[in-house]
Amino acid sequence: MGKTLIAYYSRRGENYVNGSIRELKLGNTEVVAAKIKALLPDADVFQIDTTYEYSKSYMTCIEEAKQELRDQARPEVKNAPESIDKYDTIILGYPNWWGTMPMVCYTFLESYDFTGKTIIPFCTNEGSGMGSSVRFIKKLCPGAIVEDGTPIHGAEAANANNEAREIANMAK
C-alpha cells in the first residue's frame, strides 16, 4: 500500500446550510477530511488554500467565486507542497462552487503530475452533488485513475461517518 494524501479546500465562517446562512467554526469539507484522517492515521493532510482571503460575507464570497470561474482564474496555492511524488493516492475534498470545484483546486491539480496516481474526490454541497467536478479532474489529470467521487450534503458533514468510511476504504 502506497502513501495517501488528503488534500482539501474548505470554507469556515459564513456558509449556506439547509437554506440559510450560518456561521461554521469548521468548514463542512474540513469536517469530513478530519473524519477520513481519523480512519487513515498514516495519511498526510494538506489544506488547500489561496494566498488571499475571500470575503467573510458568504454572499460576497460566492460572487467572488463566480467571477473566478468566469475568468478561469488560477489562484495561487498557499504553502503548496513541493512535490506529491511520494503519494500513490490523493483524496481530494472540496465544496461545490457553481457546479464545480473552487478554482484553487484547479491550480492544485495543474501543479503536479498525477500520472499513475489514484484520485478519490469528495464534495460537500447543499444539493448539487459532484456537479461537473469529476469530469474536470479527469481532464486536468489525464494519467490518473479518478474515482467517481462521493457527494456529501454539507449540512450532514458532522454525521457523514459512512461516507468517510467508504472514502477511506477506497484508499486502502
C-alpha positions in Angstrom: 0.0 0.0 0.0 1.4 3.4 -1.0 1.2 6.7 0.9 -2.0 8.7 0.9 -2.5 12.4 0.9 -5.8 14.0 2.0 -5.9 17.4 0.2 -8.9 19.6 0.7 -10.3 23.1 0.4 -12.9 24.2 2.9 -14.6 27.5 3.9 -15.1 28.4 7.5 -17.3 31.2 8.7 -20.5 32.2 6.9 -21.8 29.3 4.8 -25.1 28.3 3.2 -26.6 25.4 5.3 -30.1 24.0 4.7 -31.5 27.2 3.1 -30.0 29.7 5.5 -26.6 31.4 6.2 -24.9 30.1 9.3 -21.5 30.6 10.9 -19.4 27.5 10.9 -16.3 27.1 13.1 -15.0 24.4 10.7 -16.0 24.2 7.1 -18.0 21.2 6.0 -15.2 19.8 3.8 -12.8 20.2 6.7 -15.1 18.2 9.0 -15.2 15.3 6.5 -11.5 15.4 5.9 -10.9 15.1 9.6 -13.2 12.0 9.7 -11.2 10.4 6.9 -7.9 11.2 8.6 -9.1 9.5 11.8 -9.7 6.4 9.7 -6.3 6.7 7.9 -3.9 7.8 10.6 -0.9 7.3 8.4 -2.2 9.6 5.7 -0.8 13.1 5.3 -3.1 16.1 5.2 -2.8 19.3 3.2 -5.4 22.1 3.4 -5.6 23.7 0.0 -5.9 27.5 0.5 -5.4 30.7 -1.5 -2.8 33.2 -0.8 -5.6 35.8 -0.3 -8.8 35.7 1.7 -12.2 35.6 0.2 -14.8 37.9 1.7 -16.1 36.9 5.2 -19.6 37.5 3.8 -20.9 34.3 2.2 -22.9 36.2 -0.4 -19.9 38.3 -1.5 -17.7 35.2 -1.4 -19.9 33.3 -3.9 -19.8 36.3 -6.2 -16.0 36.3 -6.0 -16.0 32.6 -6.7 -18.4 33.1 -9.7 -16.0 35.7 -11.1 -13.0 33.4 -10.7 -14.9 30.7 -12.6 -15.9 33.2 -15.4 -12.2 34.3 -15.6 -10.9 30.7 -15.4 -8.7 32.1 -12.7 -5.9 30.1 -11.1 -5.5 31.4 -7.6 -2.1 30.7 -6.1 -2.0 27.9 -3.6 -0.7 29.0 -0.2 2.2 26.8 1.1 1.8 24.3 -1.8 3.8 21.1 -1.3 7.0 21.0 -3.4 6.1 17.5 -4.7 3.4 14.8 -4.4 5.7 12.2 -5.8 5.6 10.1 -2.6 1.8 9.7 -2.8 0.0 6.9 -4.7 -3.5 8.0 -3.6 -4.8 11.5 -3.3 -8.2 12.0 -1.5 -9.4 15.4 -2.8 -12.1 17.2 -1.0 -13.8 20.5 -1.8 -17.2 22.3 -1.7 -19.3 22.5 -4.9 -19.0 26.1 -6.0 -21.0 26.9 -9.1 -21.2 23.3 -10.2 -17.5 22.6 -9.9 -14.5 22.9 -7.6 -13.2 26.2 -6.2 -10.6 27.4 -8.8 -7.7 27.0 -6.3 -8.4 23.2 -6.6 -7.7 23.6 -10.4 -4.4 25.3 -9.6 -3.5 22.5 -7.2 -4.3 19.8 -9.8 -2.4 21.6 -12.6 0.7 22.0 -10.4 1.6 18.3 -10.2 1.9 15.2 -12.3 -0.8 12.7 -11.3 0.1 10.0 -13.8 -0.4 6.6 -12.2 -1.9 8.0 -9.1 -5.5 7.4 -7.8 -7.6 10.4 -7.1 -10.6 9.9 -4.8 -12.8 13.0 -4.9 -15.4 14.0 -2.4 -17.5 17.1 -2.5 -19.7 18.8 0.1 -22.7 20.5 -1.3 -26.2 21.7 -0.5 -28.0 19.7 -3.2 -25.9 19.9 -6.3 -23.8 16.8 -5.8 -20.5 16.5 -7.5 -21.5 18.8 -10.3 -19.1 18.6 -13.2 -16.0 18.4 -10.9 -15.1 14.8 -11.6 -15.2 15.4 -15.4 -12.8 18.4 -14.9 -10.5 16.3 -12.6 -10.2 13.7 -15.3 -9.4 16.4 -17.9 -6.8 18.0 -15.7 -5.2 14.7 -14.6 -5.3 12.5 -17.8 -2.8 9.9 -16.5 -4.6 9.4 -13.2 -7.2 6.9 -12.1 -10.1 9.1 -11.0 -12.9 7.5 -8.9 -16.5 8.6 -9.4 -16.5 10.7 -6.3 -18.6 10.9 -3.2 -21.1 13.8 -2.8 -21.9 14.7 0.8 -24.7 17.0 1.8 -22.8 19.8 3.7 -25.4 20.1 6.4 -24.8 16.4 7.2 -21.0 16.6 7.3 -20.8 16.1 11.0 -22.8 12.8 10.5 -21.0 11.6 7.4 -19.3 8.7 9.1 -20.4 6.1 6.5 -19.3 8.3 3.6 -15.9 8.9 5.3 -15.5 5.1 5.8 -16.3 4.5 2.1 -13.7 7.0 1.0 -11.1 5.7 3.5 -11.7 2.1 2.3 -11.1 3.2 -1.3 -7.7 4.5 -0.3 -6.7 1.2 1.5 
